[in-house]
Each structure stands twice: as structure tokens, then as C-alpha cells.
Amino acid sequence: MQRTQSPQQLSQVQMAVNGGIVEVWLHRNIEQVTDEDGNAAWVADQVHGILPASTTGAYVSANFDALWDEWDDTPMMQRVREIAESATDGLVGTTEMAPVEDEVATTNHPVGTYLVVGGTLCKVTVPIATGEVIRIGTNVAATTVAAEMLAIAQM
């Protein structure tokens, strides 16, 4: 838990969808105060967590206390890892995918950047120059957002 301050009124639950996840900020002990410049401000105790994008505000409100307790005690990266692992359940070992037609790069793409090739999310594995053919298995690897989140969480 951390203490937070905002020039805008805080609500008990604040949510923001970010790709395949929803970030959630929970607030307790919300108070209106006057900041050092004499302006109205709001302070509160806050915890932050990440849930699947399908999570509703009604779910968060109904589980407010349980989520608060969990997020107050669990490091953020552990929660990211748990979400990524649950999102990739059943995908481990799956290597088959539909064939994708080759595309020609319209700009340079360094290693580690992402492209969508034939509707498939891919990560660049070999630098690609403008005009080169983009080919899954040659210079890009098919991936998922969940797999990339899991890789980040394992760093």
C-alpha cells in the first residue's frame, strides 16, 4: 500500500484497459486536503493490480477487500507472472500455425520490435531492412501478448 495524492477527486475503484489486461487502482481513506499551493487535492491509501481485460468494474467492487488484501501483500511482478501464465495455459508446446504469406518491409525493423504479419503478432529476431521479405521462422517469430508478458515477468 502507498499513499497517493491527486488534483482530481479519487474514487474507490479506478480501471484502465491496457492491451490484454486491465490495470486497477483501489483507494481507501479518501480525503480532500489543501496542497502546498492552496489548491484542493485528494489523498488516499492506494494499491495497484493487474487483471485480465475481461474483468468488470462490478467484479472489482464486489471483491474490493479480497483484492486489496492480495495486492497489498503481493509484489507486482509476481501478479504479472501469474496472469501471463494463466493466459498461456494450454499453449505451451503448441508450434503449429496457419501458413502466413510473406510480406515486404516498408521500413527498417530492429531485433526485438513487434510486427503483425498476416494477422499474427510477431517479434523480430533478425534485423529487417526496408524492402526485405518478412518471413515467420526466418526473421520473425510468432508470439502472443501473454507470452511476451510472461517473458518480461521472468526477467
N, CA, C and O atoms as a DFTB+ gen file, in Angstrom:
620 C
 N C O
     1  1       0.837      -1.162       0.000
     2  2       0.000       0.000       0.000
     3  2       0.892       1.238       0.000
     4  3       1.945       1.277       0.637
     5  1       0.433       2.242      -0.734
     6  2       1.151       3.508      -0.729
     7  2       0.140       4.637      -0.569
     8  3      -1.048       4.466      -0.844
     9  1       0.614       5.763      -0.130
    10  2      -0.233       6.950      -0.015
    11  2      -0.119       7.704      -1.335
    12  3       0.989       7.897      -1.835
    13  1      -1.236       8.130      -1.906
    14  2      -1.227       8.838      -3.181
    15  2      -1.962      10.162      -3.044
    16  3      -2.805      10.327      -2.162
    17  1      -1.636      11.104      -3.924
    18  2      -2.292      12.415      -3.944
    19  2      -2.636      12.763      -5.381
    20  3      -1.859      12.487      -6.295
    21  1      -3.808      13.374      -5.584
    22  2      -4.258      13.736      -6.925
    23  2      -4.985      15.072      -6.885
    24  3      -5.685      15.364      -5.916
    25  1      -4.827      15.894      -7.932
    26  2      -5.607      17.134      -8.007
    27  2      -7.058      16.857      -8.384
    28  3      -7.917      17.728      -8.246
    29  1      -7.336      15.618      -8.871
    30  2      -8.701      15.233      -9.220
    31  2      -9.248      14.306      -8.157
    32  3      -8.507      13.553      -7.525
    33  1     -10.563      14.372      -7.968
    34  2     -11.182      13.542      -6.949
    35  2     -10.940      12.065      -7.241
    36  3     -11.115      11.610      -8.371
    37  1     -10.543      11.332      -6.227
    38  2     -10.282       9.905      -6.348
    39  2     -11.557       9.120      -6.060
    40  3     -12.383       9.528      -5.244
    41  1     -11.703       7.995      -6.739
    42  2     -12.819       7.093      -6.455
    43  2     -12.243       5.819      -5.852
    44  3     -11.038       5.577      -5.925
    45  1     -13.118       5.001      -5.251
    46  2     -12.642       3.765      -4.636
    47  2     -11.977       2.851      -5.646
    48  3     -10.981       2.200      -5.332
    49  1     -12.523       2.795      -6.876
    50  2     -12.005       1.916      -7.914
    51  2     -11.729       2.732      -9.168
    52  3     -12.595       3.467      -9.643
    53  1     -10.537       2.602      -9.691
    54  2     -10.172       3.221     -10.970
    55  2      -9.611       2.106     -11.844
    56  3      -8.760       1.337     -11.397
    57  1     -10.090       2.011     -13.114
    58  2      -9.658       0.943     -14.018
    59  2      -9.253       1.533     -15.365
    60  3      -9.832       2.522     -15.816
    61  1      -8.249       0.919     -16.009
    62  2      -7.812       1.330     -17.340
    63  2      -7.386       0.089     -18.119
    64  3      -6.497      -0.647     -17.691
    65  1      -8.036      -0.140     -19.278
    66  2      -7.667      -1.273     -20.125
    67  2      -6.367      -0.927     -20.836
    68  3      -6.214       0.164     -21.385
    69  1      -5.435      -1.875     -20.818
    70  2      -4.122      -1.676     -21.423
    71  2      -3.761      -2.970     -22.156
    72  3      -3.146      -3.868     -21.580
    73  1      -4.148      -3.055     -23.429
    74  2      -3.897      -4.276     -24.199
    75  2      -4.759      -5.403     -23.683
    76  3      -5.979      -5.262     -23.600
    77  1      -4.147      -6.520     -23.337
    78  2      -4.878      -7.691     -22.868
    79  2      -5.082      -7.734     -21.368
    80  3      -5.443      -8.773     -20.816
    81  1      -4.854      -6.615     -20.709
    82  2      -5.018      -6.552     -19.248
    83  2      -5.824      -5.322     -18.880
    84  3      -6.034      -4.432     -19.704
    85  1      -6.272      -5.281     -17.641
    86  2      -6.859      -4.065     -17.094
    87  2      -6.071      -3.737     -15.826
    88  3      -5.898      -4.573     -14.940
    89  1      -5.603      -2.497     -15.773
    90  2      -4.913      -2.035     -14.561
    91  2      -5.972      -1.492     -13.621
    92  3      -6.894      -0.794     -14.043
    93  1      -5.834      -1.816     -12.350
    94  2      -6.818      -1.420     -11.346
    95  2      -6.100      -0.736     -10.189
    96  3      -5.089      -1.232      -9.691
    97  1      -6.638       0.418      -9.765
    98  2      -6.154       1.119      -8.590
    99  2      -7.306       1.147      -7.598
   100  3      -8.405       1.597      -7.920
   101  1      -7.048       0.665      -6.396
   102  2      -8.041       0.688      -5.332
   103  2      -7.638       1.748      -4.315
   104  3      -6.464       1.876      -3.968
   105  1      -8.635       2.514      -3.835
   106  2      -8.366       3.591      -2.869
   107  2      -9.208       3.420      -1.613
   108  3     -10.385       3.067      -1.676
   109  1      -8.584       3.676      -0.483
   110  2      -9.249       3.708       0.830
   111  2      -8.848       4.998       1.521
   112  3      -7.845       5.622       1.176
   113  1      -9.643       5.383       2.496
   114  2      -9.351       6.568       3.319
   115  2      -9.160       7.810       2.449
   116  3      -8.199       8.558       2.627
   117  1     -10.082       8.023       1.506
   118  2     -10.006       9.167       0.606
   119  2     -10.382      10.433       1.378
   120  3     -11.422      10.498       2.034
   121  1      -9.512      11.426       1.279
   122  2      -9.747      12.696       1.972
   123  2      -9.438      13.857       1.043
   124  3      -8.513      13.787       0.233
   125  1     -10.223      14.932       1.166
   126  2      -9.896      16.156       0.437
   127  2      -9.016      17.002       1.346
   128  3      -9.315      17.194       2.525
   129  1      -7.923      17.505       0.772
   130  2      -6.972      18.329       1.521
   131  2      -6.631      19.555       0.690
   132  3      -7.081      19.696      -0.447
   133  1      -5.841      20.427       1.264
   134  2      -5.312      21.577       0.538
   135  2      -3.827      21.342       0.333
   136  3      -3.090      21.116       1.292
   137  1      -3.380      21.396      -0.946
   138  2      -1.966      21.149      -1.211
   139  2      -1.122      22.358      -0.823
   140  3      -1.654      23.366      -0.358
   141  1       0.199      22.260      -1.013
   142  2       1.123      23.319      -0.601
   143  2       0.896      24.635      -1.336
   144  3       1.339      25.684      -0.868
   145  1       0.206      24.595      -2.494
   146  2      -0.092      25.815      -3.246
   147  2      -1.480      26.366      -2.939
   148  3      -1.913      27.340      -3.555
   149  1      -2.181      25.742      -1.985
   150  2      -3.507      26.202      -1.610
   151  2      -4.627      25.647      -2.470
   152  3      -5.768      26.093      -2.352
   153  1      -4.333      24.689      -3.329
   154  2      -5.345      24.085      -4.205
   155  2      -5.953      22.854      -3.553
   156  3      -5.318      22.186      -2.738
   157  1      -7.203      22.564      -3.928
   158  2      -7.854      21.351      -3.442
   159  2      -7.146      20.139      -4.042
   160  3      -6.767      20.145      -5.213
   161  1      -6.975      19.120      -3.241
   162  2      -6.359      17.865      -3.683
   163  2      -7.005      16.735      -2.898
   164  3      -7.649      16.964      -1.875
   165  1      -6.827      15.516      -3.384
   166  2      -7.360      14.345      -2.700
   167  2      -6.212      13.400      -2.410
   168  3      -5.339      13.188      -3.251
   169  1      -6.220      12.833      -1.211
   170  2      -5.216      11.855      -0.807
   171  2      -5.936      10.569      -0.418
   172  3      -7.096      10.591      -0.007
   173  1      -5.231       9.454      -0.555
   174  2      -5.823       8.166      -0.205
   175  2      -4.730       7.122      -0.078
   176  3      -3.612       7.298      -0.562
   177  1      -5.085       6.024       0.589
   178  2      -4.250       4.835       0.569
   179  2      -4.571       4.140      -0.750
   180  3      -5.730       4.097      -1.161
   181  1      -3.546       3.590      -1.420
   182  2      -3.749       3.006      -2.744
   183  2      -2.976       1.706      -2.914
   184  3      -1.838       1.581      -2.463
   185  1      -3.614       0.738      -3.573
   186  2      -2.918      -0.449      -4.066
   187  2      -3.217      -0.538      -5.557
   188  3      -4.241      -0.044      -6.028
   189  1      -2.317      -1.168      -6.284
   190  2      -2.427      -1.274      -7.743
   191  2      -2.290      -2.736      -8.122
   192  3      -1.462      -3.461      -7.570
   193  1      -3.125      -3.165      -9.086
   194  2      -3.048      -4.544      -9.546
   195  2      -3.398      -4.662     -11.011
   196  3      -3.862      -3.711     -11.639
   197  1      -3.166      -5.845     -11.541
   198  2      -3.445      -6.143     -12.940
   199  2      -4.355      -7.366     -12.993
   200  3      -4.122      -8.362     -12.309
   201  1      -5.401      -7.269     -13.820
   202  2      -6.336      -8.370     -14.010
   203  2      -6.553      -8.574     -15.506
   204  3      -6.187      -7.705     -16.297
   205  1      -7.143      -9.704     -15.916
   206  2      -7.445      -9.901     -17.338
   207  2      -8.379      -8.802     -17.851
   208  3      -9.194      -8.276     -17.094
   209  1      -8.262      -8.458     -19.129
   210  2      -9.037      -7.359     -19.722
   211  2     -10.538      -7.579     -19.631
   212  3     -11.301      -6.616     -19.706
   213  1     -10.979      -8.814     -19.471
   214  2     -12.414      -9.105     -19.393
   215  2     -13.010      -8.769     -18.023
   216  3     -14.221      -8.887     -17.836
   217  1     -12.184      -8.358     -17.072
   218  2     -12.649      -8.051     -15.718
   219  2     -13.569      -6.840     -15.735
   220  3     -13.281      -5.843     -16.397
   221  1     -14.676      -6.929     -15.006
   222  2     -15.642      -5.825     -14.946
   223  2     -15.482      -5.025     -13.659
   224  3     -14.921      -5.502     -12.672
   225  1     -15.988      -3.802     -13.697
   226  2     -15.992      -2.961     -12.505
   227  2     -16.826      -3.577     -11.402
   228  3     -16.495      -3.452     -10.223
   229  1     -17.914      -4.247     -11.782
   230  2     -18.773      -4.898     -10.788
   231  2     -18.004      -5.990     -10.042
   232  3     -18.155      -6.145      -8.830
   233  1     -17.169      -6.752     -10.780
   234  2     -16.359      -7.793     -10.147
   235  2     -15.379      -7.165      -9.152
   236  3     -15.238      -7.633      -8.022
   237  1     -14.706      -6.101      -9.590
   238  2     -13.715      -5.458      -8.725
   239  2     -14.394      -4.904      -7.469
   240  3     -13.891      -5.085      -6.361
   241  1     -15.528      -4.235      -7.640
   242  2     -16.247      -3.679      -6.483
   243  2     -16.695      -4.773      -5.529
   244  3     -16.579      -4.623      -4.313
   245  1     -17.209      -5.881      -6.075
   246  2     -17.691      -6.981      -5.232
   247  2     -16.555      -7.677      -4.492
   248  3     -16.771      -8.271      -3.435
   249  1     -15.353      -7.605      -5.042
   250  2     -14.190      -8.287      -4.442
   251  2     -13.148      -7.300      -3.920
   252  3     -11.975      -7.644      -3.771
   253  1     -13.585      -6.075      -3.644
   254  2     -12.687      -4.997      -3.249
   255  2     -11.757      -5.414      -2.109
   256  3     -10.538      -5.293      -2.232
   257  1     -12.317      -5.900      -1.008
   258  2     -11.492      -6.226       0.169
   259  2     -10.503      -7.351      -0.110
   260  3      -9.352      -7.287       0.319
   261  1     -10.948      -8.386      -0.830
   262  2     -10.057      -9.507      -1.144
   263  2      -8.929      -9.055      -2.066
   264  3      -7.776      -9.442      -1.874
   265  1      -9.257      -8.235      -3.066
   266  2      -8.224      -7.730      -3.978
   267  2      -7.253      -6.828      -3.226
   268  3      -6.042      -6.908      -3.433
   269  1      -7.774      -5.978      -2.360
   270  2      -6.906      -5.098      -1.571
   271  2      -5.895      -5.936      -0.778
   272  3      -4.691      -5.680      -0.811
   273  1      -6.415      -6.943      -0.064
   274  2      -5.539      -7.781       0.759
   275  2      -4.480      -8.487      -0.094
   276  3      -3.313      -8.558       0.292
   277  1      -4.893      -9.009      -1.255
   278  2      -3.949      -9.705      -2.129
   279  2      -2.884      -8.756      -2.668
   280  3      -1.695      -9.070      -2.629
   281  1      -3.305      -7.600      -3.170
   282  2      -2.372      -6.674      -3.804
   283  2      -1.507      -5.933      -2.797
   284  3      -0.419      -5.462      -3.129
   285  1      -1.991      -5.832      -1.576
   286  2      -1.197      -5.164      -0.552
   287  2      -0.015      -6.043      -0.133
   288  3       0.980      -5.537       0.386
   289  1      -0.121      -7.354      -0.355
   290  2       0.912      -8.284       0.088
   291  2       1.735      -8.909      -1.038
   292  3       2.787      -9.492      -0.778
   293  1       1.270      -8.796      -2.288
   294  2       1.913      -9.499      -3.398
   295  2       2.680      -8.531      -4.279
   296  3       2.099      -7.554      -4.753
   297  1       3.977      -8.768      -4.519
   298  2       4.733      -7.885      -5.409
   299  2       4.123      -7.876      -6.816
   300  3       3.636      -8.901      -7.292
   301  1       4.151      -6.715      -7.475
   302  2       3.530      -6.538      -8.786
   303  2       4.029      -7.542      -9.810
   304  3       3.212      -8.104     -10.539
   305  1       5.313      -7.793      -9.902
   306  2       5.828      -8.690     -10.927
   307  2       5.344     -10.122     -10.717
   308  3       5.187     -10.865     -11.685
   309  1       5.107     -10.517      -9.476
   310  2       4.554     -11.845      -9.229
   311  2       3.149     -11.922      -9.799
   312  3       2.781     -12.945     -10.376
   313  1       2.346     -10.859      -9.651
   314  2       0.989     -10.844     -10.211
   315  2       1.031     -10.868     -11.736
   316  3       0.233     -11.571     -12.357
   317  1       1.943     -10.116     -12.353
   318  2       2.075     -10.123     -13.817
   319  2       2.404     -11.534     -14.285
   320  3       1.823     -12.016     -15.257
   321  1       3.330     -12.198     -13.603
   322  2       3.730     -13.554     -13.966
   323  2       2.538     -14.511     -13.876
   324  3       2.338     -15.337     -14.766
   325  1       1.742     -14.402     -12.795
   326  2       0.584     -15.279     -12.631
   327  2      -0.434     -15.075     -13.753
   328  3      -0.983     -16.045     -14.275
   329  1      -0.686     -13.823     -14.124
   330  2      -1.642     -13.536     -15.199
   331  2      -1.120     -14.073     -16.519
   332  3      -1.867     -14.696     -17.273
   333  1       0.156     -13.842     -16.808
   334  2       0.728     -14.319     -18.070
   335  2       0.691     -15.839     -18.135
   336  3       0.382     -16.402     -19.186
   337  1       1.002     -16.513     -17.029
   338  2       0.975     -17.970     -17.025
   339  2      -0.435     -18.496     -17.236
   340  3      -0.626     -19.469     -17.965
   341  1      -1.429     -17.868     -16.609
   342  2      -2.803     -18.333     -16.793
   343  2      -3.269     -18.091     -18.219
   344  3      -4.056     -18.873     -18.752
   345  1      -2.795     -17.019     -18.844
   346  2      -3.191     -16.710     -20.217
   347  2      -2.546     -17.654     -21.214
   348  3      -3.064     -17.829     -22.317
   349  1      -1.414     -18.275     -20.848
   350  2      -0.726     -19.174     -21.781
   351  2      -0.984     -20.638     -21.468
   352  3      -0.431     -21.507     -22.142
   353  1      -1.814     -20.946     -20.457
   354  2      -2.144     -22.342     -20.158
   355  2      -2.666     -23.020     -21.410
   356  3      -3.540     -22.479     -22.088
   357  1      -2.150     -24.179     -21.722
   358  2      -2.599     -24.920     -22.887
   359  2      -1.875     -24.532     -24.163
   360  3      -2.037     -25.199     -25.185
   361  1      -1.082     -23.475     -24.131
   362  2      -0.372     -23.051     -25.330
   363  2       1.051     -23.583     -25.371
   364  3       1.655     -23.638     -26.442
   365  1       1.588     -23.967     -24.246
   366  2       2.965     -24.430     -24.196
   367  2       3.098     -25.677     -25.057
   368  3       2.306     -26.612     -24.937
   369  1       4.091     -25.686     -25.916
   370  2       4.324     -26.824     -26.775
   371  2       3.566     -26.744     -28.093
   372  3       3.788     -27.575     -28.974
   373  1       2.688     -25.780     -28.249
   374  2       1.956     -25.624     -29.491
   375  2       2.846     -24.913     -30.489
   376  3       3.215     -23.757     -30.287
   377  1       3.190     -25.599     -31.564
   378  2       4.075     -24.990     -32.550
   379  2       3.410     -24.856     -33.902
   380  3       3.913     -24.134     -34.764
   381  1       2.283     -25.537     -34.112
   382  2       1.625     -25.452     -35.407
   383  2       0.895     -24.127     -35.541
   384  3       0.318     -23.614     -34.582
   385  1       0.932     -23.587     -36.747
   386  2       0.175     -22.374     -37.017
   387  2      -0.150     -22.341     -38.492
   388  3       0.525     -22.970     -39.307
   389  1      -1.186     -21.605     -38.825
   390  2      -1.588     -21.495     -40.222
   391  2      -0.478     -20.820     -41.015
   392  3       0.215     -19.950     -40.487
   393  1      -0.299     -21.206     -42.272
   394  2       0.712     -20.534     -43.086
   395  2       0.372     -19.066     -43.272
   396  3      -0.796     -18.693     -43.381
   397  1       1.393     -18.250     -43.307
   398  2       1.213     -16.810     -43.481
   399  2       1.982     -16.398     -44.724
   400  3       3.131     -16.791     -44.924
   401  1       1.330     -15.604     -45.551
   402  2       2.019     -15.128     -46.746
   403  2       3.126     -14.162     -46.350
   404  3       2.988     -13.394     -45.398
   405  1       4.224     -14.213     -47.095
   406  2       5.336     -13.304     -46.839
   407  2       4.912     -11.875     -47.150
   408  3       4.098     -11.639     -48.043
   409  1       5.467     -10.931     -46.411
   410  2       5.224      -9.511     -46.641
   411  2       6.567      -8.829     -46.831
   412  3       7.600      -9.340     -46.397
   413  1       6.547      -7.671     -47.482
   414  2       7.772      -6.908     -47.713
   415  2       7.805      -5.747     -46.719
   416  3       6.816      -5.034     -46.549
   417  1       8.949      -5.566     -46.068
   418  2       9.106      -4.493     -45.076
   419  2       9.084      -3.127     -45.764
   420  3       9.763      -2.906     -46.767
   421  1       8.291      -2.223     -45.202
   422  2       8.226      -0.860     -45.745
   423  2       9.142       0.086     -44.994
   424  3       9.283       1.250     -45.368
   425  1       9.769      -0.416     -43.927
   426  2      10.720       0.359     -43.134
   427  2      11.675      -0.616     -42.450
   428  3      11.437      -1.823     -42.476
   429  1      12.736      -0.125     -41.846
   430  2      13.669      -0.970     -41.101
   431  2      13.022      -1.417     -39.792
   432  3      12.280      -0.660     -39.166
   433  1      13.311      -2.652     -39.384
   434  2      12.784      -3.198     -38.131
   435  2      13.926      -3.826     -37.352
   436  3      14.440      -4.865     -37.765
   437  1      14.346      -3.223     -36.226
   438  2      15.424      -3.810     -35.421
   439  2      14.942      -5.031     -34.627
   440  3      13.743      -5.222     -34.429
   441  1      15.884      -5.837     -34.185
   442  2      15.595      -7.010     -33.358
   443  2      14.836      -6.572     -32.104
   444  3      15.153      -5.551     -31.495
   445  1      13.832      -7.362     -31.733
   446  2      13.077      -7.100     -30.509
   447  2      11.827      -6.265     -30.728
   448  3      11.027      -6.109     -29.805
   449  1      11.640      -5.726     -31.922
   450  2      10.425      -4.962     -32.186
   451  2       9.323      -5.918     -32.631
   452  3       9.590      -7.084     -32.921
   453  1       8.100      -5.431     -32.683
   454  2       6.961      -6.273     -32.997
   455  2       6.303      -5.846     -34.301
   456  3       6.263      -4.663     -34.637
   457  1       5.790      -6.829     -35.026
   458  2       5.076      -6.609     -36.282
   459  2       3.852      -7.506     -36.292
   460  3       3.805      -8.513     -35.586
   461  1       2.871      -7.143     -37.086
   462  2       1.753      -8.042     -37.342
   463  2       1.912      -8.507     -38.781
   464  3       1.863      -7.706     -39.715
   465  1       2.100      -9.806     -38.948
   466  2       2.308     -10.403     -40.269
   467  2       1.120     -11.311     -40.550
   468  3       0.919     -12.313     -39.862
   469  1       0.337     -10.958     -41.561
   470  2      -0.821     -11.778     -41.898
   471  2      -1.771     -11.970     -40.743
   472  3      -2.397     -13.024     -40.628
   473  1      -1.893     -10.972     -39.880
   474  2      -2.788     -11.049     -38.728
   475  2      -2.181     -11.723     -37.515
   476  3      -2.865     -11.881     -36.504
   477  1      -0.910     -12.131     -37.580
   478  2      -0.233     -12.806     -36.477
   479  2       0.790     -11.871     -35.846
   480  3       1.603     -11.272     -36.551
   481  1       0.754     -11.741     -34.508
   482  2       1.743     -10.936     -33.803
   483  2       3.092     -11.639     -33.887
   484  3       3.202     -12.824     -33.571
   485  1       4.124     -10.902     -34.315
   486  2       5.468     -11.473     -34.465
   487  2       6.502     -10.557     -33.818
   488  3       6.325      -9.341     -33.760
   489  1       7.580     -11.163     -33.336
   490  2       8.717     -10.438     -32.778
   491  2       9.893     -10.608     -33.722
   492  3      10.206     -11.721     -34.145
   493  1      10.545      -9.497     -34.051
   494  2      11.677      -9.523     -34.979
   495  2      12.864     -10.199     -34.301
   496  3      13.265      -9.815     -33.202
   497  1      13.432     -11.229     -34.978
   498  2      14.557     -11.990     -34.429
   499  2      15.872     -11.706     -35.152
   500  3      16.951     -11.977     -34.625
   501  1      15.772     -11.156     -36.367
   502  2      16.931     -10.778     -37.178
   503  2      16.608      -9.409     -37.764
   504  3      15.487      -9.209     -38.230
   505  1      17.546      -8.453     -37.761
   506  2      17.229      -7.124     -38.309
   507  2      16.664      -7.234     -39.733
   508  3      17.155      -8.007     -40.555
   509  1      15.622      -6.440     -39.998
   510  2      14.976      -6.451     -41.309
   511  2      15.120      -5.062     -41.920
   512  3      14.751      -4.068     -41.293
   513  1      15.648      -4.986     -43.129
   514  2      15.826      -3.711     -43.833
   515  2      14.617      -3.458     -44.736
   516  3      13.916      -4.388     -45.135
   517  1      14.393      -2.195     -45.046
   518  2      13.331      -1.825     -45.973
   519  2      13.473      -2.624     -47.263
   520  3      14.561      -2.711     -47.832
   521  1      12.374      -3.204     -47.719
   522  2      12.367      -3.966     -48.956
   523  2      12.626      -5.452     -48.778
   524  3      12.399      -6.229     -49.706
   525  1      13.101      -5.870     -47.593
   526  2      13.338      -7.297     -47.366
   527  2      12.009      -8.007     -47.091
   528  3      11.049      -7.400     -46.615
   529  1      11.978      -9.284     -47.399
   530  2      10.792     -10.096     -47.145
   531  2      10.744     -10.447     -45.654
   532  3      11.746     -10.849     -45.064
   533  1       9.573     -10.287     -45.071
   534  2       9.350     -10.664     -43.670
   535  2       8.772     -12.076     -43.702
   536  3       7.732     -12.312     -44.316
   537  1       9.451     -13.014     -43.038
   538  2       9.041     -14.412     -43.120
   539  2       9.108     -15.040     -41.730
   540  3      10.163     -15.065     -41.097
   541  1       7.959     -15.548     -41.263
   542  2       7.909     -16.220     -39.964
   543  2       8.840     -17.422     -39.995
   544  3       8.809     -18.218     -40.933
   545  1       9.662     -17.546     -38.970
   546  2      10.618     -18.646     -38.878
   547  2      11.976     -18.304     -39.462
   548  3      12.946     -19.030     -39.243
   549  1      12.058     -17.205     -40.205
   550  2      13.328     -16.781     -40.796
   551  2      13.852     -15.527     -40.108
   552  3      14.973     -15.512     -39.601
   553  1      13.027     -14.463     -40.093
   554  2      13.480     -13.224     -39.455
   555  2      12.492     -12.695     -38.414
   556  3      12.754     -11.683     -37.765
   557  1      11.370     -13.374     -38.257
   558  2      10.433     -13.046     -37.180
   559  2       9.911     -14.350     -36.581
   560  3       9.918     -15.393     -37.235
   561  1       9.458     -14.276     -35.328
   562  2       8.881     -15.437     -34.657
   563  2       7.472     -15.081     -34.205
   564  3       7.245     -14.011     -33.641
   565  1       6.531     -15.977     -34.453
   566  2       5.164     -15.759     -33.991
   567  2       5.160     -15.756     -32.469
   568  3       5.897     -16.516     -31.840
   569  1       4.334     -14.906     -31.879
   570  2       4.266     -14.796     -30.424
   571  2       2.856     -14.383     -30.033
   572  3       1.989     -14.222     -30.893
   573  1       2.628     -14.212     -28.738
   574  2       1.368     -13.697     -28.219
   575  2       1.688     -12.632     -27.179
   576  3       2.796     -12.585     -26.644
   577  1       0.723     -11.790     -26.902
   578  2       0.909     -10.780     -25.860
   579  2       1.179     -11.476     -24.530
   580  3       2.042     -11.040     -23.768
   581  1       0.454     -12.544     -24.248
   582  2       0.633     -13.260     -22.981
   583  2       2.044     -13.829     -22.866
   584  3       2.653     -13.775     -21.797
   585  1       2.568     -14.377     -23.973
   586  2       3.926     -14.932     -23.938
   587  2       4.953     -13.835     -23.678
   588  3       5.921     -14.051     -22.949
   589  1       4.747     -12.662     -24.268
   590  2       5.680     -11.553     -24.055
   591  2       5.594     -11.050     -22.614
   592  3       6.618     -10.712     -22.020
   593  1       4.377     -10.997     -22.039
   594  2       4.223     -10.596     -20.633
   595  2       4.953     -11.581     -19.725
   596  3       5.613     -11.180     -18.766
   597  1       4.832     -12.873     -20.034
   598  2       5.493     -13.904     -19.228
   599  2       7.006     -13.722     -19.296
   600  3       7.693     -13.829     -18.280
   601  1       7.525     -13.445     -20.493
   602  2       8.972     -13.235     -20.641
   603  2       9.445     -12.037     -19.832
   604  3      10.512     -12.085     -19.220
   605  1       8.664     -10.968     -19.823
   606  2       9.022      -9.769     -19.050
   607  2       8.996     -10.106     -17.561
   608  3       9.894      -9.708     -16.819
   609  1       7.979     -10.832     -17.123
   610  2       7.838     -11.160     -15.711
   611  2       8.977     -12.056     -15.224
   612  3       9.299     -12.049     -14.036
   613  1       9.590     -12.829     -16.128
   614  2      10.662     -13.739     -15.737
   615  2      12.021     -13.074     -15.709
   616  3      13.002     -13.699     -15.306
   617  1      12.102     -11.809     -16.131
   618  2      13.393     -11.096     -16.138
   619  2      13.846     -10.789     -14.736
   620  3      14.908     -10.195     -14.547
